[in-house]
Amino acid sequence: MQPYSQQHELLGEQLAQFIQKNPRLFVLTGAGVSTDSGIPAYRDAAGQWRSPPPVLHQEYMKQLSVRQRYWGRSLAGWHTMRDASPSTGHKVLAAMEQVGLVELLVTQNVDRLHQKAGSERVVDLHGRADVVACMQCDLEVDRDQMHHWCRNLNPNFTTPKITVATRPDGDTDFETDFSGFRVPNCPECEGIMKARVVYYGDNVPKETVYSTIEALERSKAMLSVGSSLQVFSGFRFNRHAAAKGIPQAALTEGVTRADELLQLKLDASIAPVLEVCAEHLGLVWR
């Protein structure tokens, strides 16, 4: 274990004690758990947007210009998410599952890094960015295939060698003239192709919500990691836990929407606290 500050040692021990008292966790993770993997978070420590909000579902479905901009920018940014490796946070949470400490891990992220780290009991609450599907006939293709089509249809389209910023939804923050960008449609029915992601303004499937709440009710406690909990799709679980008297802890930098519902709030960097926690729990995670 690397040497960390006295604060990290204290908070990691506190989290380990919380888990030892409640050894069956419902875990909810957000973008903060993936920042050490090179994928930026949507919000800052105050819960405010770091950059313009992600694409809206209705705008994507109705406006060709939105789809042109999304897929053009994705050609420059997708590789960051595709090639990312699990962080310490992902690995420690996977180790917790392996020793029976996790009932279910629900992630608001679409990067599949929990699965890469070895977690198996995972719900991708907002979908997954590595699969693209037709909104009409439901044909699915790998996202790399979609990018291959985009490049073939737009041989003269170039992306900046140095971009302003990679965004957490698999694209990149740059602007150019996207009006001539040709967006591939479904090869089977010409329907609109869209990543298997719940965009803003869309809804998480009800069956996913119901089965996830059932897992929460089977759990001894809820642990939120790396999420400001500003989005209701995740915050609903905090509210449900509070209504059922299920203890809650959160590890993230800055404020969360659920601060008043928590029994333990750890305002600190995720990796060092989880590493100290793992040491106290006797977990092997590297």
Secondary structure, 3 states (H helix, E strand, C coil): CCCCCHHHHHHHHHHHHHHHHCCCEEEEECHHHCHHHCCCCCECCCCCECCCCCCEHHHHHHCHHHHHHHHHHHHHHHHHHHCCCCCHHHHHHHHHHHCCCEEEEEECCCCCHHHHHCCCCEEECCEEEEEEEECCCCCEEEHHHHHHHHHHHCCCCCCCCCCCCECCCCCECCCCCCCCCCCCCCCCCCCCEEEEECCECCCCCHHHHHHHHHHHHHCCEEEEECCCCCCHHHHHHHHHHHHCCCCEEEEECCCCCCHHHCCEEEECCHHHHHHHHHHHHCCCCC
